[in-house]
Amino acid sequence: MGIPFLQMATVGSYVARQEFFGKKISGQKRYPLVLMLEPLFRCNLACAGCGKIDYPDKILNERLPAADALRAMDECGAPVVVVAGGEPLLHKELPEIVAGAIARKKWITVCTNALLLERHLPRYTPNKRFNWSIHLDGSEAMHDKSVCQKGVYDKALAALKKARDLGFRVTINCTLFNDAVPEEVAKFLDEAKTWGVEGITVSPGYAYERAPDQQHFLNRTKTKDLFRSILAKGEGGKRWPFYQSLLFMDFLAGNQKYHCTPWGNPTMTVFGWQKPCYLLGEGYAKTFKELMEDTNWDNYGTGNYEKCADCMVHSGFEASAVTDSFRKPWKLIGPALFGIRTKGKMAPDISLANQRPAEFVFSRHVEKRIAEIEKAEAAGQHLTAAE
């Protein structure tokens, strides 16, 4: 099935307004498509490829209040909201966040490892604007290896089927690393179709600097080769209901040259608005306006910054592909009719010759945040993300 037509129409209408009217009225050439919310970093898994849980307990115990999350939706204005983490189901106010997004006519996705999903389903109501995105990195062996715990695949699959049977929209998000075997991935995608899921999101893993396992991240060449091999086994991807744009899939297969659009998926966390993107926390802004206006966007992206050199993740490039689809819709014809091209010359890649070296600022931001928390605790106050 893939992305519902009404959701595509909503996003298309929003992009049209921004492209035709937004620049003329405000002069703003950058606009968001998806608001990424990370209302907590705490998780009930410790995946080797994830750098999101490497924080002291004082920070892992923080929660973005629902009021702040809803305020972020209003500030940002993006038509789509994605709640990630950490594990969002550990957040007691998640039902309020979901309901608030729906009331604002947003399309909201909650990403979850699904270990707690069956227990929490009674707190939610199925809605056409709301879907569960369940983390499954391939078959049972692939996924349990990825999350470093046996039995997670079976629990996630049971929860997926329960949510589907209760009438919820359900999708899958699948992250791939350099040990992925194309034949096994294709077999998993075929099986996933039989579960009645609405769509599947696939993406190469991002090399989080604090992730315990640094050996299995893909570089750009290996990403393109892997996705070409996978897509070739599914009629250029036509066999599977991908929950992402055709041109992003074309990009993963090396047929498009895109610079990332970090402002396309702005991220709100317990620290505030994260600079420059969902994957890199190099600084934080108190407001969305400050994020958009004060971030030096040219400092980041492939070719500009060492940490971005191998990134081809949807949170950076999906917005680039969507904008390109709108501006040059004829580019969709070939992939739509014949599938993604998996042979032949690839698009030229971005040169890394002039990229600036990586800066390692994680510890500085953690120390600052802990100092803020301790100061608020001493004063008997609750610290919000905007402080």
HULINNOR-V483654 format. One record per backbone hydrogen bond with DSSP energy under -0.5 kcal/mol. NH is the residue of the N-H (numbers start at 1). CO is the residue of the C=O. E is the energy in kcal/mol with one decimal. If there is no record, write none. Layout:
nh,co,e
NH,CO,E
NH,CO,E
This chain:
nh,co,e
2,198,-2.6
3,242,-0.6
8,4,-2.3
9,5,-2.7
10,6,-2.2
11,7,-2.4
12,8,-2.8
13,9,-2.6
14,10,-2.1
15,11,-2.8
16,12,-2.4
17,13,-2.1
18,14,-2.1
19,15,-3.1
20,16,-2.7
21,17,-2.2
22,17,-2.2
23,18,-1.3
25,21,-2.7
26,22,-2.6
27,22,-0.8
27,23,-1.1
28,22,-0.7
29,27,-0.6
33,264,-2.9
34,264,-2.5
35,80,-3.0
36,34,-0.6
36,266,-3.1
37,35,-0.6
37,82,-3.2
38,36,-0.5
38,268,-3.0
39,84,-0.5
42,60,-0.5
46,147,-0.6
48,146,-0.6
49,146,-0.5
50,47,-1.5
54,51,-0.5
55,53,-1.9
59,56,-1.2
60,56,-2.3
61,57,-2.2
62,59,-1.5
64,39,-3.0
65,63,-0.6
69,65,-2.1
70,66,-2.6
71,67,-2.0
72,68,-2.1
73,69,-1.6
74,70,-1.8
75,71,-2.6
76,72,-2.7
77,73,-2.4
80,33,-1.2
81,107,-3.1
82,35,-3.0
83,109,-3.2
84,37,-3.1
84,82,-0.6
86,42,-0.6
87,42,-2.7
88,86,-0.7
88,111,-0.7
90,87,-2.1
91,88,-2.2
92,90,-0.6
94,91,-1.6
97,93,-1.9
98,94,-2.7
99,95,-2.6
100,96,-2.3
101,97,-2.0
102,98,-2.3
103,99,-2.4
104,100,-1.2
105,102,-2.0
106,101,-2.6
107,79,-2.4
108,106,-0.7
108,129,-3.1
109,81,-2.6
110,131,-2.2
111,83,-3.0
111,109,-0.6
112,133,-2.4
118,114,-0.5
120,116,-1.5
121,117,-1.7
123,120,-2.2
124,121,-2.1
130,127,-1.9
131,108,-2.1
132,169,-2.4
133,110,-3.0
134,132,-0.7
134,171,-2.7
135,112,-2.6
136,134,-0.6
136,173,-2.3
138,136,-0.9
143,139,-3.4
144,140,-2.4
145,141,-1.5
146,142,-2.0
147,143,-2.4
148,144,-0.5
149,144,-1.7
152,149,-0.9
155,151,-1.6
156,152,-2.7
157,153,-2.7
158,154,-2.1
159,155,-2.1
160,156,-2.4
161,157,-2.2
162,158,-1.9
163,159,-2.7
164,160,-2.4
165,161,-2.4
166,162,-1.4
167,164,-1.7
168,163,-2.3
169,130,-0.7
171,132,-3.1
172,199,-1.8
173,134,-2.3
174,201,-3.3
176,203,-2.4
178,216,-2.4
180,177,-1.9
182,180,-0.6
184,181,-0.7
185,181,-2.4
186,182,-2.7
187,183,-2.0
188,184,-2.2
189,185,-2.5
190,186,-2.1
191,187,-2.1
192,188,-2.7
193,189,-1.3
194,190,-0.6
194,191,-1.3
195,192,-1.5
196,193,-1.1
197,192,-0.8
198,170,-3.3
199,170,-0.6
200,241,-1.8
201,172,-3.3
202,200,-0.5
203,174,-1.8
205,176,-2.5
208,206,-2.1
211,208,-1.5
213,48,-2.8
214,212,-0.7
223,219,-2.3
224,220,-2.2
225,221,-2.3
226,222,-2.6
227,223,-2.6
228,224,-2.2
229,225,-2.1
230,226,-2.3
231,227,-2.7
232,228,-2.0
233,229,-0.6
233,230,-1.2
234,231,-1.7
235,232,-0.6
236,231,-1.6
237,231,-1.1
238,235,-1.4
239,234,-2.1
240,237,-1.6
242,240,-1.6
243,200,-2.7
244,242,-0.5
249,245,-1.7
250,246,-2.3
251,247,-1.8
252,248,-2.3
253,249,-1.5
254,251,-1.9
255,250,-2.6
258,256,-0.7
261,316,-3.4
264,261,-1.9
265,262,-0.9
266,263,-0.7
267,274,-0.5
268,36,-2.7
269,272,-2.6
272,269,-0.9
273,285,-2.6
274,267,-2.8
274,272,-0.6
275,283,-3.5
277,280,-1.2
282,275,-3.5
282,280,-0.7
283,275,-0.8
285,273,-2.7
291,287,-2.2
292,288,-2.5
293,289,-2.4
294,290,-2.8
295,291,-1.1
297,295,-1.6
299,296,-2.1
300,297,-1.8
304,301,-2.4
305,301,-1.7
306,356,-2.2
308,305,-1.5
309,306,-1.6
311,308,-1.1
316,313,-1.8
317,313,-2.0
318,314,-2.4
321,317,-2.2
322,318,-2.7
323,319,-2.4
324,320,-2.1
325,321,-2.4
326,322,-1.9
327,323,-2.4
328,324,-2.8
329,326,-0.5
331,328,-2.1
332,329,-1.8
333,330,-1.1
335,331,-0.6
336,332,-2.3
337,333,-2.4
338,334,-3.1
339,335,-1.4
340,236,-3.1
347,254,-3.2
355,352,-1.4
356,304,-2.3
361,359,-0.8
365,361,-1.9
366,362,-2.2
367,363,-2.7
368,364,-2.1
369,365,-2.3
370,366,-2.6
371,367,-2.1
372,368,-1.9
373,369,-2.5
374,370,-2.7
375,371,-2.0
376,372,-2.2
377,373,-2.7
378,374,-2.2
379,375,-1.3
380,377,-1.3
381,376,-3.2
383,381,-0.5
387,384,-1.6
